[in-house]
Each structure stands twice: as C-alpha cells, then as structure tokens.
C-alpha cells in the first residue's frame, strides 16, 4: 500500500468516514482512494476521489439502495461539510463500480476513450482503504500488468486509425478557415496519440488531459515527448495554417513512437 498523504486533516477525516460507512455492508468488496489523493498530488482544493467496488452479481435494487443510503449519509454527516470548507472544490467524489471493464465503441472523430484510464485508476493508481474478500485481487490478476496482446493489438489499431483521421482533417478545415474545428481535431488527435503511446508501452494511463508531464516524464521516461507536445500546443497565430505543420509533426510522432513500437 502506498503511504497516504492527505493535504488536510479534513480530507483524511472524510476518507475515514467513508470507510466506516461502507464497512460491513453487503455487496461491498473494496473501498479505494483514487486520483490525486492516492498519488500524493492533492492540494486543499482537491476532492477526495473514492471508488466503491461492488460484487459483480449484486442485484440492481440492492445497489440502488446502497446508493440512496450513501446520498443520505453524505448530506447529513458534518465531516463532509467540514471538508467542503477547506477548499474551493474540496468534497467527496464517490462512484460505484462492479469492476467489469467493457471495451467502448471508439468514436471515429472523437478523442480517446476511457477504457485504459478506468483500469489504471482503479487497479494501478489507487490505494485500497478497505478490502472484503478476493474480488480486488482477482481483478488485478486478470488485468495486470496489462491486458492480453490480442486485445492490445486491436485497441492500438483502432486508436491509431482514429488519430490519423483527425490529423488528416486538420489541413482540410484550415483551408476552409474553420480554425476552431481544425484545433478541435488536432486536440482530439493529441489525446489519441497519448492513448496509442500508452498502449504501445503496455502501461495504463492516469488521464490524457491532466498530469501529462508526470506521466510522460516520470512514468514513461519520455521527457523529450513531453517537450515536443508542449511545443506543438504553443500557437503563434491561431488564424493561420500553423496547425497544418503541427498535425504533420504529430503524425510523424505517432509513427515513430507507436506504430513502429513493435509487439
């Protein structure tokens, strides 16, 4: 277990109260601290992110009852009110999950989906605060250190194709002076590049729009990629064809770091 380091006593008290509430409740298999608090990156403005792992066969009505009980607890317990007073966005952000990860339909023109992010945040970057039974351990054995190669190859191909599709629309929109749409496609492609990069490296990500420096520099050990992405996102003139050259550079990075990564 990682060494817990909450930003304020109120954050620690709120997490402890969540654990107390769910201890002994039917269907609860684990309570996990996730996101910034779990990685020691939280500030007083941060929320306490919690994932409650439920039995995969928990009846729907039992789950709804548990969710209603939690809502009442959260609204009535003053420990959560005290947490709300220490920062601008300090609260408990709690979600329920059955731990069944389903591969989503990947949008042809959208950015990255959350398949790998969901697995990583629940099983890699979390801190278990409560475990009941073997469910959490079973999930880790199933999904870690990474999912199977057949799925990985398919995922990488899908993500890469969508990324390239977005990049090759950038010059078309720039030529029509649809600069905001060109930027949207470029930004979506940047997220797709990050997703493809993590899949290629067999590493689960934290996010594609937050903690990018931490992930590229500290987790993947690719500081040069981080600096290049910063340069690509630095615009001198928005209403120009500047994005066209940046899209070409990002596609070259995709080929170098992802398509030719092997495996």
C-alpha positions as CSV (number, residue, x, y, z in Angstrom):
1,X,0.0,0.0,0.0
2,X,1.2,3.5,-0.8
3,X,1.9,5.9,2.0
4,X,-1.2,8.0,2.4
5,X,-0.6,11.8,2.4
6,X,-3.8,13.8,2.6
7,X,-3.5,17.6,2.0
8,X,-5.5,18.5,5.1
9,X,-6.9,16.7,8.2
10,X,-10.4,17.3,6.8
11,X,-9.5,15.2,3.7
12,X,-8.2,12.4,6.0
13,X,-11.3,12.5,8.2
14,X,-13.7,12.4,5.2
15,X,-11.9,9.3,3.8
16,X,-12.0,7.6,7.2
17,X,-15.8,8.4,7.4
18,X,-16.4,6.8,4.0
19,X,-14.6,3.6,5.1
20,X,-16.6,3.5,8.3
21,X,-19.9,3.9,6.4
22,X,-19.2,1.1,3.9
23,X,-17.6,-1.4,6.4
24,X,-19.8,-4.5,6.8
25,X,-22.3,-3.5,4.1
26,X,-23.4,-6.3,1.8
27,X,-22.0,-6.4,-1.7
28,X,-19.1,-4.0,-0.9
29,X,-15.8,-5.7,-1.9
30,X,-13.4,-2.8,-1.6
31,X,-13.2,1.0,-1.0
32,X,-10.4,2.6,-2.9
33,X,-8.9,6.0,-2.8
34,X,-8.1,7.2,-6.3
35,X,-6.7,10.2,-8.3
36,X,-4.7,13.0,-6.7
37,X,-5.0,12.0,-3.0
38,X,-4.0,8.4,-3.8
39,X,-0.8,9.7,-5.6
40,X,0.1,12.3,-3.0
41,X,-0.6,15.1,-5.5
42,X,-3.6,16.7,-3.8
43,X,-4.0,20.2,-2.5
44,X,-6.6,21.7,-0.1
45,X,-8.8,22.4,-3.2
46,X,-8.7,18.8,-4.3
47,X,-11.7,16.4,-3.8
48,X,-11.4,13.0,-2.1
49,X,-12.0,10.6,-5.0
50,X,-13.4,7.2,-3.9
51,X,-14.3,4.1,-5.9
52,X,-16.5,1.6,-4.2
53,X,-16.0,-1.9,-5.7
54,X,-19.2,-3.9,-5.6
55,X,-19.9,-7.6,-6.2
56,X,-20.4,-8.2,-9.9
57,X,-23.7,-10.1,-9.1
58,X,-25.1,-7.6,-6.7
59,X,-28.9,-7.2,-7.5
60,X,-29.8,-3.8,-9.1
61,X,-32.2,-3.0,-6.3
62,X,-29.5,-3.6,-3.7
63,X,-27.1,-1.3,-5.5
64,X,-29.8,1.4,-5.7
65,X,-30.5,1.0,-2.0
66,X,-26.8,1.4,-1.2
67,X,-26.5,4.5,-3.4
68,X,-29.5,6.0,-1.6
69,X,-28.0,5.3,1.8
70,X,-24.8,6.9,0.7
71,X,-26.6,10.0,-0.5
72,X,-28.3,10.4,2.8
73,X,-25.1,9.8,4.7
74,X,-23.2,12.4,2.6
75,X,-25.9,15.0,3.1
76,X,-26.2,14.5,6.8
77,X,-22.6,13.8,8.1
78,X,-20.9,17.0,9.2
79,X,-17.4,15.6,8.4
80,X,-18.2,16.2,4.7
81,X,-19.4,19.7,5.4
82,X,-16.1,20.5,7.1
83,X,-14.2,19.1,4.1
84,X,-16.2,21.5,1.9
85,X,-15.0,24.4,3.9
86,X,-11.2,23.9,3.3
87,X,-11.0,24.4,-0.4
88,X,-12.8,25.6,-3.5
89,X,-13.7,22.2,-4.8
90,X,-13.0,20.0,-1.7
91,X,-15.7,17.3,-1.5
92,X,-16.0,13.6,-1.7
93,X,-16.4,12.4,-5.3
94,X,-17.6,8.8,-5.0
95,X,-18.6,6.3,-7.6
96,X,-19.7,2.7,-7.6
97,X,-18.2,0.1,-9.9
98,X,-18.7,-3.6,-10.5
99,X,-15.1,-3.9,-11.9
100,X,-16.4,-5.2,-15.2
101,X,-14.4,-3.3,-17.8
102,X,-16.1,-3.2,-21.2
103,X,-14.3,-2.1,-24.3
104,X,-16.3,1.0,-25.5
105,X,-17.1,2.0,-29.1
106,X,-14.3,4.3,-30.1
107,X,-15.6,7.4,-31.9
108,X,-14.2,8.0,-35.4
109,X,-13.8,11.7,-34.9
110,X,-13.6,12.0,-31.1
111,X,-10.6,11.9,-28.8
112,X,-9.5,9.0,-26.7
113,X,-11.9,6.8,-24.8
114,X,-11.5,5.9,-21.1
115,X,-11.0,2.1,-21.3
116,X,-7.4,2.1,-20.2
117,X,-7.8,5.1,-17.9
118,X,-10.6,3.3,-16.0
119,X,-8.5,0.2,-15.5
120,X,-5.4,2.2,-14.4
121,X,-7.2,4.4,-11.9
122,X,-9.0,1.6,-10.3
123,X,-6.3,-1.1,-10.2
124,X,-2.9,0.7,-10.6
125,X,-3.0,4.2,-9.2
126,X,-5.4,3.6,-6.3
127,X,-4.9,2.9,-2.6
128,X,-7.2,0.3,-1.0
129,X,-8.8,1.7,2.2
130,X,-11.0,-1.4,2.7
131,X,-10.9,-4.9,1.2
132,X,-13.6,-7.5,1.7
133,X,-12.8,-10.9,0.1
134,X,-10.8,-11.7,-3.0
135,X,-12.6,-9.6,-5.6
136,X,-10.0,-6.8,-5.9
137,X,-7.1,-9.3,-6.0
138,X,-8.9,-11.3,-8.7
139,X,-9.3,-8.2,-10.8
140,X,-5.6,-7.3,-10.5
141,X,-4.6,-10.8,-11.6
142,X,-6.9,-10.5,-14.6
143,X,-5.8,-7.1,-15.8
144,X,-2.3,-6.5,-14.5
145,X,0.4,-5.9,-15.5
146,X,-1.5,-5.3,-18.8
147,X,-4.3,-6.9,-20.8
148,X,-3.7,-9.5,-23.4
149,X,-1.9,-9.0,-26.7
150,X,-4.8,-9.7,-29.0
151,X,-6.9,-7.0,-27.3
152,X,-3.9,-4.7,-27.2
153,X,-3.2,-5.0,-30.9
154,X,-6.8,-4.4,-31.8
155,X,-7.0,-1.4,-29.4
156,X,-3.8,0.2,-30.8
157,X,-5.0,-0.2,-34.4
158,X,-8.4,1.4,-33.7
159,X,-6.9,4.3,-31.7
160,X,-4.2,4.9,-34.3
161,X,-6.6,5.0,-37.2
162,X,-8.9,7.5,-35.4
163,X,-5.9,9.6,-34.5
164,X,-4.7,9.7,-38.1
165,X,-8.2,10.5,-39.3
166,X,-8.4,13.6,-37.0
167,X,-4.9,14.7,-38.1
168,X,-5.7,14.5,-41.8
169,X,-8.8,16.6,-41.4
170,X,-6.8,19.5,-39.9
171,X,-5.5,20.9,-43.3
172,X,-8.9,20.5,-44.8
173,X,-10.5,22.6,-42.1
174,X,-7.7,25.1,-42.0
175,X,-8.0,25.6,-45.8
176,X,-11.7,26.5,-45.3
177,X,-10.7,28.8,-42.4
178,X,-12.6,26.6,-39.9
179,X,-9.8,27.1,-37.4
180,X,-11.7,26.1,-34.3
181,X,-12.7,22.8,-35.8
182,X,-9.2,22.3,-37.0
183,X,-7.9,22.9,-33.5
184,X,-10.6,20.5,-32.1
185,X,-9.5,17.8,-34.4
186,X,-5.8,18.4,-33.5
187,X,-6.5,18.3,-29.8
188,X,-8.5,15.1,-30.1
189,X,-5.6,13.6,-32.1
190,X,-3.2,14.6,-29.4
191,X,-5.2,12.7,-26.9
192,X,-5.3,9.8,-29.3
193,X,-1.6,9.9,-29.7
194,X,-1.2,9.6,-25.9
195,X,-3.6,6.7,-25.8
196,X,-1.8,4.9,-28.5
197,X,1.6,5.6,-26.8
198,X,0.5,4.1,-23.5
199,X,-1.0,1.1,-25.3
200,X,2.3,0.6,-27.2
201,X,4.2,0.8,-23.9
202,X,1.8,-1.6,-22.1
203,X,1.3,1.0,-19.4
204,X,-2.1,2.1,-18.0
205,X,-2.5,5.9,-18.1
206,X,-3.9,8.3,-15.4
207,X,-5.6,10.7,-17.8
208,X,-5.0,12.3,-21.2
209,X,-5.8,15.9,-20.3
210,X,-4.2,16.0,-16.8
211,X,-0.9,15.0,-15.3
212,X,0.6,14.8,-18.7
213,X,4.1,15.8,-17.6
214,X,4.0,13.4,-14.7
215,X,3.0,10.5,-16.9
216,X,5.4,11.2,-19.8
217,X,8.4,12.2,-17.7
218,X,8.1,10.1,-14.6
219,X,6.1,7.1,-15.6
220,X,7.1,6.5,-19.3
221,X,10.5,8.2,-19.0
222,X,10.0,10.2,-22.2
223,X,10.8,13.9,-21.3
224,X,11.5,14.6,-25.0
225,X,8.0,13.6,-25.9
226,X,6.5,15.9,-23.3
227,X,8.6,18.9,-24.5
228,X,7.6,18.2,-28.1
229,X,3.9,18.2,-27.2
230,X,4.3,21.5,-25.3
231,X,5.9,23.0,-28.4
232,X,3.1,21.6,-30.6
233,X,0.5,23.2,-28.4
234,X,2.2,26.6,-28.4
235,X,0.5,28.7,-31.0
236,X,1.9,31.9,-32.5
237,X,-1.1,32.7,-34.7
238,X,-4.4,30.9,-34.5
239,X,-6.0,32.0,-37.8
240,X,-3.3,30.5,-40.0
241,X,-2.2,27.2,-41.4
242,X,0.2,26.8,-38.5
243,X,-1.8,23.8,-37.2
244,X,-1.2,22.0,-40.6
245,X,2.5,21.7,-39.9
246,X,1.8,20.7,-36.3
247,X,-0.6,17.9,-37.4
248,X,2.1,16.6,-39.8
249,X,4.6,16.5,-36.9
250,X,2.2,14.7,-34.6
251,X,1.5,12.1,-37.2
252,X,5.3,11.5,-37.6
253,X,5.5,11.1,-33.8
254,X,2.7,8.6,-34.0
255,X,4.6,6.5,-36.5
256,X,7.8,6.7,-34.6
257,X,6.6,6.0,-31.0
258,X,3.5,3.9,-31.6
259,X,3.2,2.2,-35.0
260,X,6.8,1.2,-35.0
261,X,7.0,0.3,-31.3
262,X,6.8,-3.4,-32.0
263,X,4.8,-6.1,-30.2
